[in-house]
Amino acid sequence: MAGILRSCARVFQWVPVLFISAIVAWSYYAYIIQLCILTVDNLVEKILYGIFYHIFLFMFAWSYAKSIFTPIGRIPKEFYLSSANLEALENEERGDRQDQILKQIAKNLPVSTRTMAGGIRYCDICKAIKPDRCHHCSVCEACVLKMDHHCPWVNNCVGYSNYKFFILFLMYALAYCLYVAATALQYFIGFWTNTLDNGSGKFHILFLFFAAAMFALSLVSLFGYHCYLVSSNKTTLESFRTPVFRSGPDKDGFSLGTKCDNIREVFGDEPKLWWIPIKTNLGDGVVFAIRAPTDTDYLLANRPRLSDVLSPSFNDEASKGDGRSFPTRTESEDSDHLLAERQRWAEEGRGDGSARYTPNGEHAANNTDKLATVTMGVEADPDNKSHDSNHLF
């Protein structure tokens, strides 16, 4: 039963394509038969209209067919998990351990993007690690390389293998509609104002103009949007969900720096071939140049060393980073040492005031007020002998 339903769904998926094909077939009859042959009087105008119309129609039909029938880009076999790895992954219930298994499997694969949680991107349906910019399409039931979106009008996924053809399809469809609308405009006005008469044929021309103008309005925004995506090296999915790299999210992570370089990745290095729906795109759909750093370890490895930023006086045995010894200031510069000595002097001398310690290491019988003042390097005041030594501290 499930197989029958799936087959029926696949048949209905061709309805949008059949609709577009029917519209184009009718437009051919309306333009060539009703407009060029039965309505236009000037012979030269008939010939020129027909020649340019067939050029636009041919390029539109060629690029449309390439968008439909070009197979999607599929994941290379090395990205699929082996039976042993798959068994180990499925037998592990802890999420952190599963992530460790995937990282171990992917360590030799060219993957730079991560999930939002920082894990390896893995497809549970295809049982494969996803290459960069690859996503699973539920309609095609497969992971698609550099997937942009699934387009019902071409009944195919738009991705690495046919993205150029899809852009050309939009461009030539827009050019076709604009050409038809522009050349039919004067006759549309004539029929609308009843200055021309072609019997029932005028309704074909009236509807032809309306249909061409309507499709042109919808195509101009869609074509402009995809031109922006190509020039910034993004896909539709990436424009809505920022790709995450090892170093974090970066909306321009796949940009090559300039619009021209980004366009070349899709259309190739030969501008004269950009306008023809043949394969000229660069790369293999698996490995992409990225702007973002791929590994935080790279950043840590390139930090300036401590010895490069400290003064030479710190580069001794005590500051070489053993985790136990650290450079300290000399005793004469350490105010904490002096304060500690002063506290000890006060505790030892409290009671009789006979034991004292001077900066020269000698005992003295002077009172603690005098001694503390000498210790701080200030001359004692002989009139303050009655003050308690603890008052100074």
Secondary structure as UniProt FT lines:
FT   HELIX           2..12
FT   TURN            13..14
FT   HELIX           15..28
FT   HELIX           29..37
FT   TURN            38..39
FT   HELIX           43..69
FT   HELIX           77..79
FT   HELIX           83..91
FT   HELIX           95..106
FT   TURN            107..108
FT   STRAND          113..114
FT   TURN            116..117
FT   STRAND          122..123
FT   TURN            124..127
FT   STRAND          128..129
FT   TURN            132..133
FT   STRAND          135..137
FT   TURN            138..141
FT   STRAND          142..144
FT   TURN            145..146
FT   STRAND          149..151
FT   TURN            152..155
FT   STRAND          156..158
FT   TURN            160..162
FT   HELIX           163..192
FT   TURN            193..194
FT   TURN            199..200
FT   HELIX           201..232
FT   HELIX           236..240
FT   STRAND          244..245
FT   TURN            246..247
FT   STRAND          248..249
FT   TURN            251..254
FT   HELIX           259..267
FT   HELIX           271..273
FT   TURN            274..275
FT   HELIX           296..301
FT   HELIX           306..309
FT   HELIX           312..314
FT   HELIX           317..319
FT   HELIX           331..333
FT   HELIX           335..349
FT   TURN            350..352
FT   TURN            359..360
FT   HELIX           368..375
FT   TURN            376..377
FT   HELIX           382..384
FT   TURN            385..386
FT   HELIX           389..392
//
